[in-house]
Amino acid sequence: MKAPTVLLLLVASSCCIASPVPQARLQRRTEVPDETLGLVYESFVTVFRTVQATYPPALLQEIATELLATGGRFQFSDALAAQLDEKNVEVRANLKYALEDLAITAAGLDSADEVVLSKVHDYLDYAVDVLVGAVPMDVVEALVVEVLEKEGSFDFTPELEAMLGEALAAAKEELRKVIDYEFELFDDLIALDDETRALIYRVIDYLADETYQAIPWKLLEDIVYEVIENGGVIALSDELNERIEETLESLRQKLREVLESLETLLTPKKVARVIPDETIQLIYESIATMLNSLRANFPEDVFQDVVHTALVNDGVFAFSEELSERLDVALETVRGAMQQDLVALALQSVEDADEEVIAKLTDYFDHATKVMFEVFPADVLEEIVKEVLANGGVFEFSADLLAMIDADLVRIKAGLRDLFEYEFAVFPELQELSGVELELVYQASDYVVDEVYKIMPWSLFEEIVYTIVSNDGLVDLSDDLMERIDATVEELFVQLKDIMDKATELWE
């Protein structure tokens, strides 16, 4: 289940990472020690095992049976409701007991000190009660109902996705309450200034987002499918049980990545920014220039014929030889114009550029635009078009398509890293960057790719597709829709600037 999984994992992370951290620990390290990684990993596993042990198989079976009977609605029998109330009290007590040693170890506290031990008990009492009590049962119920209506599919509707996003935001607020309580309870945290408190809030928000992203949706979906196929009987196959254990183990690598990012956030700003503000602005303007070059130079007749052909073939890019040639010429025209526009933009920031500098920029942007066009996900775009048309124009992607998109994002990130390596080779002044600085550049690049994907205007795309389909493939958009497109592009530029500003935090 999405919401309880998120919040229960956050209980562990709050008790382990966010529980009293002496200021002396906020120092730069090159990597996360294995002891720290093991401690955080153990906290996650402890929560999972504790919850698993509190709810015996017979009770889970009874819950599953009644949920299947009610279509996922939490309309439990009096006897089962009473048992669940008892387990709600029991799981809180079990979590507090199980996490006590971890919290003491994480904070480096003296367990023999009765005053300290009393404070830890107070902290766990509050933290576990707040977070477990904050599980949004209405959202959980809506999730279960929707999944069962779709016979086990975790292909959530936009409405449910919105509810889950709101639940995550609410979870962050509850975590902040836990942090505020820590500041009141522990003497060594009371002296923290507002800036440090805000920094810890950012860490908690980041941790919540990463925990949410790490939920193994495909595994959960397969578990539900198997339970439904078994008529509600929870008798998971050996393969699924092995996957559950493997998923827990895979958390270790994910946790290492998250902790290393947390260290970056918690590290005092002692180093000058690797990338100056002027370069950040240039990157932003470069992206805007590329979009404008595409809009200005892609022939309308080619676009019309491509759209019509894809529509006639149910989304399959089965272009004729003649149309394929026209499309290749159009793309090369766009690429050439894009290259020239980018060179011109770059030269604006170079005073008295000589022929050698111009040649370097021309060579770099020739290579850069070729790389960008090579990593363009034509196969993924084709699958999107096929699914959208099969869904009558609705942008509700299947799990397989989402997996393709995720894989393509990885491919795009790799392509950008190759591009950076080429850039470092072309421009000697960048060759002095250290390995740590290069890794920061790569991390920021990955961040920008992920964030740009998040701001894709799917609802606008959906309306455009509906319009084209209703016009039998004719790309004849209304003035109102064109105004919305222009307004959306302007809004995207604003959001893009915000993304670039946030990316600078990784470069500090």
ChimeraX attribute file (.defattr): number of C-alpha atoms within 10 A of each C-alpha:
attribute: neighborCount
match mode: 1-to-1
recipient: residues
	/A:1	14
	/A:2	18
	/A:3	20
	/A:4	17
	/A:5	15
	/A:6	22
	/A:7	27
	/A:8	20
	/A:9	21
	/A:10	28
	/A:11	26
	/A:12	27
	/A:13	22
	/A:14	25
	/A:15	26
	/A:16	27
	/A:17	22
	/A:18	22
	/A:19	25
	/A:20	25
	/A:21	17
	/A:22	12
	/A:23	12
	/A:24	6
	/A:25	11
	/A:26	13
	/A:27	11
	/A:28	13
	/A:29	12
	/A:30	9
	/A:31	12
	/A:32	17
	/A:33	12
	/A:34	10
	/A:35	9
	/A:36	15
	/A:37	18
	/A:38	13
	/A:39	17
	/A:40	23
	/A:41	22
	/A:42	17
	/A:43	26
	/A:44	23
	/A:45	17
	/A:46	18
	/A:47	24
	/A:48	17
	/A:49	13
	/A:50	19
	/A:51	18
	/A:52	13
	/A:53	12
	/A:54	16
	/A:55	16
	/A:56	10
	/A:57	13
	/A:58	10
	/A:59	15
	/A:60	13
	/A:61	17
	/A:62	15
	/A:63	20
	/A:64	20
	/A:65	18
	/A:66	18
	/A:67	20
	/A:68	17
	/A:69	13
	/A:70	14
	/A:71	15
	/A:72	22
	/A:73	19
	/A:74	18
	/A:75	13
	/A:76	16
	/A:77	11
	/A:78	9
	/A:79	8
	/A:80	15
	/A:81	14
	/A:82	12
	/A:83	12
	/A:84	16
	/A:85	10
	/A:86	11
	/A:87	17
	/A:88	15
	/A:89	11
	/A:90	14
	/A:91	20
	/A:92	22
	/A:93	15
	/A:94	16
	/A:95	24
	/A:96	25
	/A:97	15
	/A:98	16
	/A:99	25
	/A:100	18
	/A:101	14
	/A:102	20
	/A:103	27
	/A:104	19
	/A:105	14
	/A:106	19
	/A:107	18
	/A:108	12
	/A:109	17
	/A:110	12
	/A:111	15
	/A:112	8
	/A:113	9
	/A:114	10
	/A:115	11
	/A:116	15
	/A:117	16
	/A:118	11
	/A:119	14
	/A:120	27
	/A:121	17
	/A:122	15
	/A:123	24
	/A:124	24
	/A:125	16
	/A:126	16
	/A:127	27
	/A:128	25
	/A:129	17
	/A:130	17
	/A:131	23
	/A:132	17
	/A:133	14
	/A:134	16
	/A:135	19
	/A:136	19
	/A:137	13
	/A:138	13
	/A:139	20
	/A:140	22
	/A:141	17
	/A:142	17
	/A:143	24
	/A:144	23
	/A:145	20
	/A:146	21
	/A:147	20
	/A:148	20
	/A:149	12
	/A:150	12
	/A:151	14
	/A:152	21
	/A:153	18
	/A:154	20
	/A:155	18
	/A:156	18
	/A:157	14
	/A:158	11
	/A:159	10
	/A:160	16
	/A:161	14
	/A:162	12
	/A:163	18
	/A:164	21
	/A:165	14
	/A:166	14
	/A:167	22
	/A:168	21
	/A:169	15
	/A:170	15
	/A:171	23
	/A:172	23
	/A:173	15
	/A:174	18
	/A:175	24
	/A:176	19
	/A:177	16
	/A:178	23
	/A:179	23
	/A:180	15
	/A:181	15
	/A:182	23
	/A:183	18
	/A:184	12
	/A:185	16
	/A:186	17
	/A:187	11
	/A:188	14
	/A:189	20
	/A:190	13
	/A:191	12
	/A:192	12
	/A:193	9
	/A:194	9
	/A:195	9
	/A:196	14
	/A:197	17
	/A:198	11
	/A:199	13
	/A:200	18
	/A:201	19
	/A:202	17
	/A:203	21
	/A:204	23
	/A:205	19
	/A:206	17
	/A:207	23
	/A:208	23
	/A:209	16
	/A:210	16
	/A:211	20
	/A:212	20
	/A:213	11
	/A:214	14
	/A:215	17
	/A:216	13
	/A:217	15
	/A:218	14
	/A:219	14
	/A:220	18
	/A:221	19
	/A:222	16
	/A:223	20
	/A:224	23
	/A:225	17
	/A:226	19
	/A:227	20
	/A:228	18
	/A:229	12
	/A:230	12
	/A:231	11
	/A:232	20
	/A:233	15
	/A:234	19
	/A:235	14
	/A:236	15
	/A:237	11
	/A:238	9
	/A:239	8
	/A:240	16
	/A:241	13
	/A:242	11
	/A:243	13
	/A:244	16
	/A:245	10
	/A:246	11
	/A:247	14
	/A:248	14
	/A:249	13
	/A:250	12
	/A:251	17
	/A:252	17
	/A:253	12
	/A:254	14
	/A:255	21
	/A:256	20
	/A:257	15
	/A:258	17
	/A:259	21
	/A:260	17
	/A:261	18
	/A:262	19
	/A:263	18
	/A:264	21
	/A:265	19
	/A:266	18
	/A:267	15
	/A:268	12
	/A:269	12
	/A:270	8
	/A:271	9
	/A:272	9
	/A:273	14
	/A:274	15
	/A:275	14
	/A:276	12
	/A:277	12
	/A:278	10
	/A:279	12
	/A:280	16
	/A:281	13
	/A:282	16
	/A:283	15
	/A:284	19
	/A:285	18
	/A:286	18
	/A:287	14
	/A:288	17
	/A:289	17
	/A:290	19
	/A:291	14
	/A:292	14
	/A:293	21
	/A:294	16
	/A:295	12
	/A:296	13
	/A:297	16
	/A:298	19
	/A:299	17
	/A:300	13
	/A:301	11
	/A:302	16
	/A:303	15
	/A:304	14
	/A:305	18
	/A:306	20
	/A:307	20
	/A:308	18
	/A:309	19
	/A:310	19
	/A:311	21
	/A:312	13
	/A:313	12
	/A:314	15
	/A:315	21
	/A:316	16
	/A:317	21
	/A:318	14
	/A:319	15
	/A:320	11
	/A:321	9
	/A:322	8
	/A:323	15
	/A:324	15
	/A:325	12
	/A:326	18
	/A:327	19
	/A:328	11
	/A:329	15
	/A:330	18
	/A:331	17
	/A:332	16
	/A:333	17
	/A:334	21
	/A:335	24
	/A:336	18
	/A:337	18
	/A:338	24
	/A:339	25
	/A:340	17
	/A:341	18
	/A:342	23
	/A:343	21
	/A:344	14
	/A:345	15
	/A:346	19
	/A:347	15
	/A:348	11
	/A:349	12
	/A:350	11
	/A:351	7
	/A:352	9
	/A:353	12
	/A:354	9
	/A:355	9
	/A:356	9
	/A:357	14
	/A:358	16
	/A:359	12
	/A:360	15
	/A:361	22
	/A:362	18
	/A:363	14
	/A:364	20
	/A:365	21
	/A:366	18
	/A:367	15
	/A:368	21
	/A:369	19
	/A:370	16
	/A:371	16
	/A:372	15
	/A:373	13
	/A:374	12
	/A:375	16
	/A:376	14
	/A:377	17
	/A:378	12
	/A:379	12
	/A:380	16
	/A:381	16
	/A:382	15
	/A:383	20
	/A:384	21
	/A:385	21
	/A:386	19
	/A:387	20
	/A:388	20
	/A:389	19
	/A:390	12
	/A:391	12
	/A:392	12
	/A:393	21
	/A:394	17
	/A:395	20
	/A:396	18
	/A:397	18
	/A:398	15
	/A:399	16
	/A:400	11
	/A:401	16
	/A:402	15
	/A:403	13
	/A:404	17
	/A:405	19
	/A:406	13
	/A:407	12
	/A:408	17
	/A:409	18
	/A:410	15
	/A:411	15
	/A:412	20
	/A:413	20
	/A:414	16
	/A:415	17
	/A:416	20
	/A:417	19
	/A:418	14
	/A:419	18
	/A:420	18
	/A:421	14
	/A:422	14
	/A:423	19
	/A:424	16
	/A:425	13
	/A:426	15
	/A:427	13
	/A:428	9
	/A:429	9
	/A:430	14
	/A:431	13
	/A:432	10
	/A:433	13
	/A:434	10
	/A:435	9
	/A:436	10
	/A:437	17
	/A:438	20
	/A:439	15
	/A:440	20
	/A:441	21
	/A:442	19
	/A:443	17
	/A:444	20
	/A:445	20
	/A:446	19
	/A:447	17
	/A:448	18
	/A:449	16
	/A:450	15
	/A:451	16
	/A:452	13
	/A:453	11
	/A:454	10
	/A:455	13
	/A:456	12
	/A:457	13
	/A:458	13
	/A:459	11
	/A:460	14
	/A:461	15
	/A:462	17
	/A:463	15
	/A:464	20
	/A:465	23
	/A:466	17
	/A:467	19
	/A:468	19
	/A:469	18
	/A:470	11
	/A:471	12
	/A:472	11
	/A:473	20
	/A:474	15
	/A:475	19
	/A:476	13
	/A:477	13
	/A:478	11
	/A:479	9
	/A:480	8
	/A:481	15
	/A:482	13
	/A:483	12
	/A:484	13
	/A:485	16
	/A:486	11
	/A:487	12
	/A:488	15
	/A:489	16
	/A:490	13
	/A:491	13
	/A:492	17
	/A:493	17
	/A:494	12
	/A:495	15
	/A:496	20
	/A:497	18
	/A:498	12
	/A:499	19
	/A:500	19
	/A:501	15
	/A:502	14
	/A:503	21
	/A:504	18
	/A:505	14
	/A:506	22
	/A:507	21
	/A:508	19
